[in-house]
């Protein structure tokens, strides 16, 4: 497991992040968000890593707000990778629809 401390170059809502990266898959499995006072604020956990095509994808994610004592869990049951998306989808006109 690699442990990285990430500090934003510009002012942000958080002071720093501590990221735990699985060495086998090069996937962050836990990210701790610290507020400007240096207190733990939120924790993102990425679990159930599955190999889909040539990618290692976490299929169970949870974000916990430690201060508010609230947690959101997301499970990915179906995913499509390397799908060709027409360039027009990325225009302002298309996005206004």
Phi, psi and omega in degrees: 000128172267144177238121182243141172253119182251126181240126181292143178288322181250166179304133180222174178290340183241159179276315179196168176237148168245120185245129177254119185245127177291122183292332181290319188249352184059040182240130173294126180257344178206136175227124178257128180256129180247137181286178183296341177273358179086010180267145177300129185247305182223156177226123174256127175239135179239118186234181178050061182282124180240144176272119179235120190056236179255020184244146172257113188245124171289129183252359175226115184237143175222140176238120180248128172269104185295323182291316183273353182055051180229143182224137175243132181241135179232131177244128177266115181258334182215132180215143176245131182242153178058036178276133179282126180247128180300144181301330183297337180297334184262018176267154177300320181299316180294320182291337180287343184304000000 
